[in-house]
Amino acid sequence: MKSGNALERYVVLFIPWALSLLFSGDPVLSYFTAWLGSFVIFYLTLSGWVKPLPNDREFSEQLMRPVIIVQIIFAGYMCCTSIFYFLSVLGFENFQRLNTIVFIDSEKLNLTAQCQRYYCLAHASFVSGVLIFMNYSEKKDYYIETDKLANFLLTTALLSFPVSIIFLKVPGLTQFYFQFSSLSFIAGTLALAFAIPLRKIGNTLICLALYLFNFYQAFTSGFKEPIIISILVLGIFLYPNYKKLVTVTFGPIMILLFIFLPSYVNSFRQNNWTGDENVDNASQIALDAALNDNKDESNWGFLVYRLSEIDMFTDFVTSTPSQIPYYGMQLAAQSGIAIIPRIFWPSKPNTEDLIMQRVYDAGVVKKNSSVSAKPAFVVDAYLSGGPLGIFICLFLYGAVAQLISVYAEKIFGGYILGTTLIFSGLFQIMWRGLSFEFLINTVFWSFISMLVIHRILVSTHILKKV
């Protein structure tokens, strides 16, 4: 790409948002312009039109880099899943119009289109931050011997899991449990993907056992996301060596998960979380219910209200700034408080309480409700400063994700350890983008963990200076 037209190509990323803003008088046209605009942004970035993708690896061998995996999951979830909610606002249920004369809430319709425009702006801003700082051409500072890589990944998986349990038992350090638990899962899954083509029987069996253990934990967690991530990550890691097999098997598996998981999770929670059944019994009952349930209500409800967070976003837009002024730097300041571990500050304000206060103030849920409705990153960006807040915060989000990936590859000897293991293991929270306080706290301490792990690997001569 010529340097002279680089800026113009970044500007093109914002054209879908600008067009949707131009069509704001027609909420249906405006919504679909913004919604389809995200697919245009995906094409322009993943095809290399705006900025060429790194040429050090084939496309299938760099799927875990932010421009691909983080963009697809973070921006895809944020921008593309609202279509079912929008159809519901238009009077559809299970993709069928309820009747020929349906009363459409024009205010809700306009709010939904407005939030979709914000999503499109967020997508363009995020991916601009990624692309501007996407430079993997610098020489790596360290390397690991290739023949030791498979065993190292297996060792990492085996060691990081008990380390995570230790952090779980220490008051005030629970956040590190999630970091190292995720690192163990990524390392074990990556080790499995390495062992299979190398035909290392011992490694394969151990890694398979680890993967099944992690999948069991995800399957009995009562949440959909860990199950989906477990399947998705394995497919991504196997894809470079088994492209056709992964395409024909993992694609249908992902579709089936979205069909059956809502019924499974709802049934599991009803039986296990109430204390009526133990984990195994609740899982079996839920599985039977998901496979034998012929009703579509739970699946449609999941697609409309659970798959997307746009319904909650419209509630925040309704109250801010008309009733509640923008928060400015307040949420960023609260994130600074959240960074301090509770072990050093026992009386530190509860992070969830800080987050939920703005949810209560906006009237999203009632204060005595047991429902937790924490805002997504894009919502906090809007609450901080409206459209300008979205542009700035999402640009920084993409830039930080990309800079961490580049730095991780530099100090860990390249893509496999840097991005695939360390970035995907320690910074997996950036795949979804939670509230400011949770995300900034996790990213900060994950960066510290990354530096500590690097120091340990250098001192034990696993990583060697180039």
DRENDO-1510 file (C-alpha; in Angstrom, 1 decimal, always signed):
<recs>
REC; n; res; u; v; w
REC; 1; MET; +0.0; +0.0; +0.0 .
REC; 2; LYS; +1.4; +3.4; -0.9 .
REC; 3; SER; +2.0; +5.7; +2.0 .
REC; 4; GLY; +0.2; +8.5; +0.2 .
REC; 5; ASN; -3.2; +6.9; +0.3 .
REC; 6; ALA; -2.9; +5.3; +3.8 .
REC; 7; LEU; -4.8; +8.0; +5.6 .
REC; 8; GLU; -7.6; +7.9; +3.0 .
REC; 9; ARG; -8.0; +4.2; +3.4 .
REC; 10; TYR; -8.5; +4.6; +7.2 .
REC; 11; VAL; -11.1; +7.3; +6.5 .
REC; 12; VAL; -13.0; +4.8; +4.3 .
REC; 13; LEU; -13.5; +2.6; +7.4 .
REC; 14; PHE; -15.7; +5.4; +8.8 .
REC; 15; ILE; -17.9; +5.9; +5.7 .
REC; 16; PRO; -20.5; +3.2; +6.8 .
REC; 17; TRP; -21.0; +5.1; +10.1 .
REC; 18; ALA; -21.2; +8.5; +8.3 .
REC; 19; LEU; -23.8; +7.1; +5.8 .
REC; 20; SER; -25.9; +5.6; +8.7 .
REC; 21; LEU; -25.8; +9.0; +10.4 .
REC; 22; LEU; -26.9; +10.6; +7.1 .
REC; 23; PHE; -29.9; +8.2; +6.9 .
REC; 24; SER; -30.8; +8.7; +10.6 .
REC; 25; GLY; -34.3; +10.0; +9.6 .
REC; 26; ASP; -35.1; +6.5; +8.4 .
REC; 27; PRO; -34.2; +4.2; +11.3 .
REC; 28; VAL; -34.6; +0.9; +9.3 .
REC; 29; LEU; -32.3; +2.1; +6.6 .
REC; 30; SER; -29.9; +3.7; +9.1 .
REC; 31; TYR; -29.7; +0.5; +11.1 .
REC; 32; PHE; -29.0; -1.8; +8.1 .
REC; 33; THR; -26.4; +0.7; +6.8 .
REC; 34; ALA; -24.6; +0.5; +10.1 .
REC; 35; TRP; -25.1; -3.2; +10.5 .
REC; 36; LEU; -23.9; -4.1; +7.0 .
REC; 37; GLY; -21.2; -1.5; +7.4 .
REC; 38; SER; -19.4; -3.7; +9.9 .
REC; 39; PHE; -19.2; -6.5; +7.3 .
REC; 40; VAL; -17.7; -4.0; +4.9 .
REC; 41; ILE; -15.1; -3.1; +7.6 .
REC; 42; PHE; -14.4; -6.8; +8.1 .
REC; 43; TYR; -13.7; -7.2; +4.4 .
REC; 44; LEU; -11.6; -4.1; +4.0 .
REC; 45; THR; -9.4; -5.0; +7.0 .
REC; 46; LEU; -9.1; -8.8; +6.6 .
REC; 47; SER; -8.4; -8.6; +2.9 .
REC; 48; GLY; -5.5; -6.3; +3.6 .
REC; 49; TRP; -7.0; -3.4; +1.6 .
REC; 50; VAL; -6.6; -0.8; +4.3 .
REC; 51; LYS; -3.2; -2.1; +5.4 .
REC; 52; PRO; -1.6; -5.4; +4.3 .
REC; 53; LEU; -1.7; -8.2; +6.8 .
REC; 54; PRO; +1.7; -9.3; +8.2 .
REC; 55; ASN; +3.5; -11.4; +5.6 .
REC; 56; ASP; +5.6; -13.4; +8.0 .
REC; 57; ARG; +3.0; -16.1; +8.1 .
REC; 58; GLU; +0.1; -17.4; +6.0 .
REC; 59; PHE; -3.4; -16.1; +6.9 .
REC; 60; SER; -4.4; -19.4; +8.5 .
REC; 61; GLU; -1.2; -19.3; +10.6 .
REC; 62; GLN; -1.8; -15.9; +12.2 .
REC; 63; LEU; -5.5; -16.2; +13.2 .
REC; 64; MET; -4.8; -15.4; +16.9 .
REC; 65; ARG; -3.5; -11.9; +16.1 .
REC; 66; PRO; -5.8; -9.0; +17.2 .
REC; 67; VAL; -6.7; -7.9; +13.7 .
REC; 68; ILE; -8.3; -11.4; +13.1 .
REC; 69; ILE; -9.4; -13.2; +16.3 .
REC; 70; VAL; -10.1; -10.1; +18.5 .
REC; 71; GLN; -11.8; -8.2; +15.7 .
REC; 72; ILE; -14.0; -11.2; +14.8 .
REC; 73; ILE; -15.0; -12.0; +18.4 .
REC; 74; PHE; -15.1; -8.5; +19.9 .
REC; 75; ALA; -16.4; -6.5; +17.0 .
REC; 76; GLY; -18.5; -9.4; +15.6 .
REC; 77; TYR; -20.2; -9.9; +18.9 .
REC; 78; MET; -20.7; -6.2; +19.5 .
REC; 79; CYS; -21.8; -5.2; +16.0 .
REC; 80; CYS; -23.4; -8.2; +14.2 .
REC; 81; THR; -25.5; -10.0; +16.8 .
REC; 82; SER; -28.1; -7.2; +17.2 .
REC; 83; ILE; -30.0; -8.2; +14.1 .
REC; 84; PHE; -32.3; -10.6; +16.0 .
REC; 85; TYR; -33.2; -7.8; +18.5 .
REC; 86; PHE; -33.9; -5.4; +15.6 .
REC; 87; LEU; -36.2; -8.0; +14.0 .
REC; 88; SER; -38.0; -8.4; +17.3 .
REC; 89; VAL; -38.5; -4.6; +17.5 .
REC; 90; LEU; -40.0; -4.8; +13.9 .
REC; 91; GLY; -42.5; -7.4; +15.2 .
REC; 92; PHE; -40.8; -10.6; +14.2 .
REC; 93; GLU; -40.6; -13.8; +16.3 .
REC; 94; ASN; -38.7; -16.9; +15.1 .
REC; 95; PHE; -38.1; -15.0; +11.8 .
REC; 96; GLN; -41.9; -14.7; +11.2 .
REC; 97; ARG; -44.0; -11.6; +11.4 .
REC; 98; LEU; -46.5; -12.0; +14.3 .
REC; 99; ASN; -49.4; -10.6; +12.3 .
REC; 100; THR; -50.0; -8.3; +9.4 .
REC; 101; ILE; -50.7; -5.3; +11.6 .
REC; 102; VAL; -48.1; -4.9; +14.3 .
REC; 103; PHE; -47.6; -1.9; +16.5 .
REC; 104; ILE; -44.0; -0.9; +16.3 .
REC; 105; ASP; -42.5; +1.2; +19.1 .
REC; 106; SER; -41.0; +4.1; +17.1 .
REC; 107; GLU; -38.9; +5.3; +20.0 .
REC; 108; LYS; -37.4; +1.9; +20.5 .
REC; 109; LEU; -36.8; +1.6; +16.8 .
REC; 110; ASN; -34.9; +4.9; +16.7 .
REC; 111; LEU; -32.9; +4.0; +19.8 .
REC; 112; THR; -31.9; +0.6; +18.3 .
REC; 113; ALA; -30.7; +2.3; +15.1 .
REC; 114; GLN; -28.8; +4.9; +17.1 .
REC; 115; CYS; -27.0; +2.3; +19.1 .
REC; 116; GLN; -26.1; +0.4; +16.0 .
REC; 117; ARG; -24.6; +3.5; +14.6 .
REC; 118; TYR; -22.5; +3.7; +17.7 .
REC; 119; TYR; -21.4; +0.1; +17.2 .
REC; 120; CYS; -20.3; +0.8; +13.7 .
REC; 121; LEU; -18.3; +3.9; +14.9 .
REC; 122; ALA; -16.8; +1.7; +17.6 .
REC; 123; HIS; -15.8; -1.0; +15.1 .
REC; 124; ALA; -14.1; +1.5; +12.8 .
REC; 125; SER; -12.3; +3.1; +15.7 .
REC; 126; PHE; -11.2; -0.1; +17.2 .
REC; 127; VAL; -9.8; -1.6; +14.0 .
REC; 128; SER; -8.0; +1.7; +13.1 .
REC; 129; GLY; -6.2; +1.5; +16.4 .
REC; 130; VAL; -5.2; -2.1; +15.6 .
REC; 131; LEU; -4.0; -1.4; +12.1 .
REC; 132; ILE; -2.0; +1.7; +12.8 .
REC; 133; PHE; +0.1; -0.1; +15.3 .
REC; 134; MET; +0.2; -3.5; +13.5 .
REC; 135; ASN; +3.9; -3.9; +12.8 .
REC; 136; TYR; +5.6; -7.3; +13.4 .
REC; 137; SER; +8.7; -6.6; +11.4 .
REC; 138; GLU; +11.0; -5.8; +14.3 .
REC; 139; LYS; +13.6; -8.4; +15.1 .
REC; 140; LYS; +12.7; -10.7; +18.0 .
REC; 141; ASP; +14.8; -10.3; +21.1 .
REC; 142; TYR; +14.6; -13.9; +22.2 .
REC; 143; TYR; +13.9; -17.4; +20.7 .
REC; 144; ILE; +13.0; -20.9; +21.8 .
REC; 145; GLU; +14.4; -24.0; +20.2 .
REC; 146; THR; +11.8; -25.4; +17.9 .
REC; 147; ASP; +12.2; -29.0; +19.0 .
REC; 148; LYS; +11.4; -28.0; +22.6 .
REC; 149; LEU; +8.2; -26.1; +21.8 .
REC; 150; ALA; +5.7; -28.9; +22.0 .
REC; 151; ASN; +7.0; -30.2; +25.4 .
REC; 152; PHE; +7.2; -26.6; +26.7 .
REC; 153; LEU; +3.5; -26.0; +25.9 .
REC; 154; LEU; +2.5; -29.2; +27.7 .
REC; 155; THR; +4.6; -28.3; +30.7 .
REC; 156; THR; +3.1; -24.8; +30.8 .
REC; 157; ALA; -0.4; -26.3; +30.7 .
REC; 158; LEU; +0.4; -28.6; +33.6 .
REC; 159; LEU; +2.1; -26.0; +35.8 .
REC; 160; SER; -0.1; -23.0; +35.3 .
REC; 161; PHE; -3.3; -24.9; +36.4 .
REC; 162; PRO; -2.0; -25.6; +40.0 .
REC; 163; VAL; -0.6; -22.1; +40.1 .
REC; 164; SER; -4.1; -20.8; +39.3 .
REC; 165; ILE; -5.6; -22.9; +42.2 .
REC; 166; ILE; -3.0; -21.3; +44.6 .
REC; 167; PHE; -4.1; -17.8; +43.6 .
REC; 168; LEU; -7.7; -18.9; +44.1 .
REC; 169; LYS; -7.0; -19.8; +47.7 .
REC; 170; VAL; -5.2; -16.6; +48.5 .
REC; 171; PRO; -7.6; -13.8; +49.5 .
REC; 172; GLY; -7.3; -10.7; +47.3 .
REC; 173; LEU; -5.5; -12.5; +44.5 .
REC; 174; THR; -8.5; -14.2; +42.8 .
REC; 175; GLN; -8.0; -12.2; +39.6 .
REC; 176; PHE; -4.8; -14.1; +39.0 .
REC; 177; TYR; -6.7; -17.4; +39.1 .
REC; 178; PHE; -8.6; -16.4; +36.0 .
REC; 179; GLN; -5.4; -15.4; +34.2 .
REC; 180; PHE; -3.5; -18.6; +34.8 .
REC; 181; SER; -6.6; -20.8; +34.4 .
REC; 182; SER; -7.0; -19.3; +30.9 .
REC; 183; LEU; -3.3; -19.6; +30.2 .
REC; 184; SER; -3.5; -23.3; +31.2 .
REC; 185; PHE; -6.4; -23.9; +28.8 .
REC; 186; ILE; -4.7; -22.1; +25.9 .
REC; 187; ALA; -1.4; -23.9; +26.5 .
REC; 188; GLY; -3.1; -27.3; +26.8 .
REC; 189; THR; -5.2; -26.8; +23.6 .
REC; 190; LEU; -2.2; -25.5; +21.7 .
REC; 191; ALA; -0.1; -28.4; +22.9 .
REC; 192; LEU; -2.8; -30.8; +21.7 .
REC; 193; ALA; -2.8; -29.1; +18.3 .
REC; 194; PHE; +1.0; -29.5; +18.2 .
REC; 195; ALA; +1.1; -33.1; +19.3 .
REC; 196; ILE; -1.5; -34.5; +16.9 .
REC; 197; PRO; +0.4; -33.8; +13.6 .
REC; 198; LEU; +3.8; -34.6; +15.3 .
REC; 199; ARG; +2.2; -38.0; +16.3 .
REC; 200; LYS; +3.5; -37.7; +19.8 .
REC; 201; ILE; +1.2; -40.3; +21.4 .
REC; 202; GLY; +2.1; -39.6; +25.0 .
REC; 203; ASN; +1.8; -35.8; +24.6 .
REC; 204; THR; -1.5; -36.3; +22.7 .
REC; 205; LEU; -3.1; -38.4; +25.4 .
REC; 206; ILE; -2.1; -36.1; +28.2 .
REC; 207; CYS; -3.2; -33.0; +26.2 .
REC; 208; LEU; -6.5; -34.7; +25.3 .
REC; 209; ALA; -7.1; -35.5; +29.0 .
REC; 210; LEU; -6.4; -31.8; +29.8 .
REC; 211; TYR; -8.7; -30.6; +27.1 .
REC; 212; LEU; -11.5; -32.9; +28.1 .
REC; 213; PHE; -11.1; -31.8; +31.8 .
REC; 214; ASN; -11.3; -28.1; +30.7 .
REC; 215; PHE; -14.3; -28.8; +28.5 .
REC; 216; TYR; -16.1; -30.6; +31.4 .
REC; 217; GLN; -15.5; -27.5; +33.6 .
REC; 218; ALA; -16.9; -25.3; +30.8 .
REC; 219; PHE; -19.8; -27.6; +30.2 .
REC; 220; THR; -20.8; -27.6; +33.9 .
REC; 221; SER; -20.1; -23.9; +34.5 .
REC; 222; GLY; -23.7; -22.8; +33.7 .
REC; 223; PHE; -22.4; -20.3; +31.1 .
REC; 224; LYS; -22.4; -20.5; +27.3 .
REC; 225; GLU; -19.2; -18.6; +26.5 .
REC; 226; PRO; -16.7; -21.0; +28.0 .
REC; 227; ILE; -18.2; -23.9; +26.0 .
REC; 228; ILE; -18.1; -21.9; +22.8 .
REC; 229; ILE; -14.6; -20.7; +23.4 .
REC; 230; SER; -13.4; -24.3; +24.1 .
REC; 231; ILE; -14.6; -25.5; +20.7 .
REC; 232; LEU; -13.6; -22.4; +18.8 .
REC; 233; VAL; -10.0; -22.3; +20.1 .
REC; 234; LEU; -9.4; -25.9; +19.3 .
REC; 235; GLY; -10.7; -25.4; +15.8 .
REC; 236; ILE; -8.5; -22.4; +15.3 .
REC; 237; PHE; -5.3; -24.2; +16.5 .
REC; 238; LEU; -6.0; -27.3; +14.3 .
REC; 239; TYR; -7.0; -25.3; +11.2 .
REC; 240; PRO; -3.5; -24.6; +9.7 .
REC; 241; ASN; -2.8; -28.4; +9.5 .
REC; 242; TYR; -6.3; -29.7; +8.9 .
REC; 243; LYS; -8.1; -27.0; +7.0 .
REC; 244; LYS; -10.8; -29.2; +5.2 .
REC; 245; LEU; -11.5; -31.3; +8.3 .
REC; 246; VAL; -11.9; -28.3; +10.6 .
REC; 247; THR; -14.1; -26.5; +8.1 .
REC; 248; VAL; -16.5; -29.4; +7.6 .
REC; 249; THR; -16.7; -30.3; +11.3 .
REC; 250; PHE; -16.2; -27.3; +13.5 .
REC; 251; GLY; -18.5; -25.0; +11.4 .
REC; 252; PRO; -21.6; -27.3; +11.9 .
REC; 253; ILE; -20.6; -27.8; +15.6 .
REC; 254; MET; -20.6; -24.1; +16.2 .
REC; 255; ILE; -24.1; -23.8; +14.6 .
REC; 256; LEU; -25.4; -26.6; +16.7 .
REC; 257; LEU; -24.0; -25.0; +19.9 .
REC; 258; PHE; -26.0; -21.8; +19.2 .
REC; 259; ILE; -29.1; -23.9; +18.6 .
REC; 260; PHE; -29.0; -26.1; +21.7 .
REC; 261; LEU; -26.9; -24.2; +24.2 .
REC; 262; PRO; -29.7; -21.7; +25.3 .
REC; 263; SER; -32.0; -24.6; +26.3 .
REC; 264; TYR; -29.1; -26.5; +28.0 .
REC; 265; VAL; -27.9; -23.6; +30.0 .
REC; 266; ASN; -31.3; -22.5; +31.1 .
REC; 267; SER; -32.1; -26.0; +32.3 .
REC; 268; PHE; -28.7; -26.5; +34.0 .
REC; 269; ARG; -29.1; -23.3; +36.0 .
REC; 270; GLN; -32.6; -24.1; +37.1 .
REC; 271; ASN; -31.5; -27.5; +38.4 .
REC; 272; ASN; -28.0; -26.8; +39.7 .
REC; 273; TRP; -27.9; -23.2; +40.8 .
REC; 274; THR; -31.1; -23.7; +43.0 .
REC; 275; GLY; -29.4; -26.6; +44.7 .
REC; 276; ASP; -31.9; -29.2; +43.5 .
REC; 277; GLU; -29.4; -31.3; +41.7 .
REC; 278; ASN; -25.6; -31.8; +41.8 .
REC; 279; VAL; -23.5; -30.8; +38.8 .
REC; 280; ASP; -23.5; -34.1; +37.0 .
REC; 281; ASN; -27.2; -34.7; +37.4 .
REC; 282; ALA; -28.1; -31.2; +36.4 .
REC; 283; SER; -25.9; -31.5; +33.3 .
REC; 284; GLN; -27.6; -34.7; +32.2 .
REC; 285; ILE; -31.1; -33.3; +32.8 .
REC; 286; ALA; -30.1; -30.2; +30.9 .
REC; 287; LEU; -28.6; -32.2; +28.0 .
REC; 288; ASP; -31.8; -34.2; +27.7 .
REC; 289; ALA; -33.9; -31.1; +27.8 .
REC; 290; ALA; -31.8; -29.4; +25.0 .
REC; 291; LEU; -32.0; -32.5; +22.7 .
REC; 292; ASN; -35.7; -33.2; +23.3 .
REC; 293; ASP; -37.1; -29.7; +23.6 .
REC; 294; ASN; -39.1; -28.9; +20.4 .
REC; 295; LYS; -39.9; -25.4; +21.6 .
REC; 296; ASP; -38.1; -22.4; +20.1 .
REC; 297; GLU; -39.0; -19.8; +22.7 .
REC; 298; SER; -35.8; -20.1; +24.7 .
REC; 299; ASN; -33.6; -20.1; +21.6 .
REC; 300; TRP; -35.3; -17.0; +20.1 .
REC; 301; GLY; -35.2; -15.3; +23.5 .
REC; 302; PHE; -31.5; -16.0; +23.6 .
REC; 303; LEU; -30.9; -14.6; +20.2 .
REC; 304; VAL; -32.9; -11.5; +20.9 .
REC; 305; TYR; -31.9; -10.6; +24.5 .
REC; 306; ARG; -28.8; -12.7; +25.4 .
REC; 307; LEU; -26.8; -12.9; +22.3 .
REC; 308; SER; -26.7; -9.1; +21.9 .
REC; 309; GLU; -26.4; -6.4; +24.6 .
REC; 310; ILE; -28.1; -3.7; +22.5 .
REC; 311; ASP; -31.3; -3.7; +24.6 .
REC; 312; MET; -29.3; -2.6; +27.6 .
REC; 313; PHE; -27.4; -0.1; +25.5 .
REC; 314; THR; -30.6; +1.6; +24.5 .
REC; 315; ASP; -31.5; +2.0; +28.2 .
REC; 316; PHE; -28.2; +3.8; +28.9 .
REC; 317; VAL; -28.7; +6.0; +25.8 .
REC; 318; THR; -32.1; +6.9; +27.0 .
REC; 319; SER; -30.9; +8.3; +30.3 .
REC; 320; THR; -27.5; +9.7; +29.3 .
REC; 321; PRO; -27.0; +12.6; +28.7 .
REC; 322; SER; -30.6; +13.7; +29.0 .
REC; 323; GLN; -31.0; +12.7; +32.7 .
REC; 324; ILE; -27.5; +11.7; +33.8 .
REC; 325; PRO; -24.5; +13.7; +32.5 .
REC; 326; TYR; -21.6; +12.0; +30.8 .
REC; 327; TYR; -19.1; +10.6; +33.4 .
REC; 328; GLY; -16.0; +12.1; +31.8 .
REC; 329; MET; -12.9; +10.7; +33.5 .
REC; 330; GLN; -14.8; +9.2; +36.5 .
REC; 331; LEU; -14.9; +5.6; +35.1 .
REC; 332; ALA; -11.2; +5.8; +34.3 .
REC; 333; ALA; -10.5; +7.0; +37.8 .
REC; 334; GLN; -12.5; +4.1; +39.3 .
REC; 335; SER; -10.5; +1.7; +37.1 .
REC; 336; GLY; -7.3; +3.0; +38.7 .
REC; 337; ILE; -8.8; +2.1; +42.1 .
REC; 338; ALA; -9.7; -1.4; +40.8 .
REC; 339; ILE; -6.1; -2.0; +39.8 .
REC; 340; ILE; -4.9; -2.0; +43.5 .
REC; 341; PRO; -5.2; -5.7; +44.7 .
REC; 342; ARG; -7.4; -6.1; +47.7 .
REC; 343; ILE; -4.6; -7.9; +49.6 .
REC; 344; PHE; -2.9; -4.4; +49.8 .
REC; 345; TRP; -6.1; -2.5; +50.4 .
REC; 346; PRO; -8.7; -4.6; +52.3 .
REC; 347; SER; -11.2; -1.8; +52.6 .
REC; 348; LYS; -11.1; -1.0; +48.8 .
REC; 349; PRO; -14.5; -0.2; +47.4 .
REC; 350; ASN; -16.1; -3.3; +45.8 .
REC; 351; THR; -15.5; -3.1; +42.0 .
REC; 352; GLU; -18.9; -4.7; +41.1 .
REC; 353; ASP; -20.7; -2.2; +43.3 .
REC; 354; LEU; -18.9; +0.7; +41.5 .
REC; 355; ILE; -20.0; -0.7; +38.2 .
REC; 356; MET; -23.5; -1.5; +39.2 .
REC; 357; GLN; -24.2; +2.0; +40.6 .
REC; 358; ARG; -24.3; +3.4; +37.0 .
REC; 359; VAL; -26.6; +0.6; +36.0 .
REC; 360; TYR; -29.0; +1.4; +38.9 .
REC; 361; ASP; -28.7; +5.2; +38.1 .
REC; 362; ALA; -29.7; +4.5; +34.5 .
REC; 363; GLY; -32.7; +2.4; +35.6 .
REC; 364; VAL; -31.4; -0.6; +33.6 .
REC; 365; VAL; -32.2; -2.9; +36.6 .
REC; 366; LYS; -33.6; -2.2; +40.1 .
REC; 367; LYS; -31.2; -1.9; +43.0 .
REC; 368; ASN; -32.8; -4.8; +44.9 .
REC; 369; SER; -32.7; -7.0; +41.8 .
REC; 370; SER; -30.4; -10.1; +41.9 .
REC; 371; VAL; -29.6; -9.5; +38.2 .
REC; 372; SER; -26.1; -8.4; +37.3 .
REC; 373; ALA; -26.2; -6.2; +34.2 .
REC; 374; LYS; -22.7; -4.8; +33.9 .
REC; 375; PRO; -22.2; -2.5; +30.8 .
REC; 376; ALA; -20.0; -3.5; +28.0 .
REC; 377; PHE; -16.8; -1.5; +27.1 .
REC; 378; VAL; -18.5; +0.4; +24.3 .
REC; 379; VAL; -21.3; +1.4; +26.7 .
REC; 380; ASP; -18.8; +2.7; +29.2 .
REC; 381; ALA; -17.1; +4.6; +26.3 .
REC; 382; TYR; -20.4; +6.2; +25.4 .
REC; 383; LEU; -21.2; +7.0; +29.1 .
REC; 384; SER; -17.8; +8.7; +29.4 .
REC; 385; GLY; -18.2; +11.1; +26.5 .
REC; 386; GLY; -20.8; +10.1; +23.9 .
REC; 387; PRO; -19.7; +9.5; +20.3 .
REC; 388; LEU; -16.4; +11.2; +20.9 .
REC; 389; GLY; -15.8; +8.9; +23.9 .
REC; 390; ILE; -16.6; +5.9; +21.7 .
REC; 391; PHE; -14.1; +7.0; +19.1 .
REC; 392; ILE; -11.2; +7.7; +21.6 .
REC; 393; CYS; -11.8; +4.7; +23.9 .
REC; 394; LEU; -12.2; +2.2; +21.1 .
REC; 395; PHE; -9.2; +3.5; +19.2 .
REC; 396; LEU; -7.2; +3.1; +22.4 .
REC; 397; TYR; -8.6; -0.4; +22.9 .
REC; 398; GLY; -7.5; -1.5; +19.5 .
REC; 399; ALA; -4.1; +0.2; +19.9 .
REC; 400; VAL; -3.4; -1.4; +23.3 .
REC; 401; ALA; -4.4; -4.9; +22.1 .
REC; 402; GLN; -2.1; -4.6; +19.1 .
REC; 403; LEU; +0.8; -3.1; +21.0 .
REC; 404; ILE; +0.7; -5.9; +23.6 .
REC; 405; SER; +0.6; -8.5; +20.9 .
REC; 406; VAL; +3.6; -7.0; +19.1 .
REC; 407; TYR; +5.6; -6.7; +22.3 .
REC; 408; ALA; +4.7; -10.2; +23.4 .
REC; 409; GLU; +6.0; -11.6; +20.1 .
REC; 410; LYS; +9.2; -9.5; +20.5 .
REC; 411; ILE; +10.1; -10.8; +23.9 .
REC; 412; PHE; +8.8; -14.4; +23.6 .
REC; 413; GLY; +10.4; -15.2; +20.3 .
REC; 414; GLY; +7.5; -14.8; +17.8 .
REC; 415; TYR; +3.9; -15.7; +17.1 .
REC; 416; ILE; +3.5; -19.1; +18.8 .
REC; 417; LEU; +4.6; -18.1; +22.3 .
REC; 418; GLY; +4.0; -14.4; +22.0 .
REC; 419; THR; +0.5; -14.0; +20.6 .
REC; 420; THR; -0.9; -17.5; +20.6 .
REC; 421; LEU; +0.1; -18.5; +24.1 .
REC; 422; ILE; +0.8; -15.3; +26.1 .
REC; 423; PHE; -1.5; -12.8; +24.5 .
REC; 424; SER; -4.4; -15.2; +24.0 .
REC; 425; GLY; -3.9; -16.8; +27.4 .
REC; 426; LEU; -3.4; -13.8; +29.7 .
REC; 427; PHE; -5.4; -11.1; +27.7 .
REC; 428; GLN; -8.4; -13.2; +26.7 .
REC; 429; ILE; -10.6; -10.6; +28.3 .
REC; 430; MET; -9.9; -8.4; +25.3 .
REC; 431; TRP; -11.9; -10.8; +23.1 .
REC; 432; ARG; -15.1; -9.6; +24.8 .
REC; 433; GLY; -14.5; -6.2; +26.3 .
REC; 434; LEU; -16.1; -5.9; +29.7 .
REC; 435; SER; -16.7; -2.8; +31.9 .
REC; 436; PHE; -13.8; -0.3; +32.2 .
REC; 437; GLU; -12.9; -1.3; +35.8 .
REC; 438; PHE; -12.7; -5.1; +35.1 .
REC; 439; LEU; -10.9; -4.8; +31.7 .
REC; 440; ILE; -8.3; -2.2; +32.7 .
REC; 441; ASN; -7.5; -4.0; +36.0 .
REC; 442; THR; -7.1; -7.4; +34.2 .
REC; 443; VAL; -5.0; -6.0; +31.3 .
REC; 444; PHE; -2.7; -4.2; +33.8 .
REC; 445; TRP; -2.0; -7.2; +35.9 .
REC; 446; SER; -1.9; -9.5; +32.9 .
REC; 447; PHE; +0.9; -7.3; +31.6 .
REC; 448; ILE; +2.8; -7.6; +34.9 .
REC; 449; SER; +2.2; -11.4; +34.8 .
REC; 450; MET; +3.6; -11.5; +31.2 .
REC; 451; LEU; +6.8; -9.7; +32.3 .
REC; 452; VAL; +7.2; -12.1; +35.3 .
REC; 453; ILE; +6.8; -15.1; +33.1 .
REC; 454; HIS; +9.3; -13.7; +30.6 .
REC; 455; ARG; +11.8; -13.2; +33.4 .
REC; 456; ILE; +11.4; -16.8; +34.6 .
REC; 457; LEU; +11.8; -18.2; +31.1 .
REC; 458; VAL; +14.9; -16.2; +30.5 .
REC; 459; SER; +16.5; -17.1; +33.8 .
REC; 460; THR; +15.8; -20.8; +33.2 .
REC; 461; HIS; +17.3; -20.5; +29.7 .
REC; 462; ILE; +14.1; -21.7; +28.0 .
REC; 463; LEU; +14.1; -18.3; +26.2 .
REC; 464; LYS; +17.5; -17.5; +24.8 .
REC; 465; LYS; +18.8; -14.1; +23.7 .
REC; 466; VAL; +19.1; -13.7; +20.0 .
</recs>
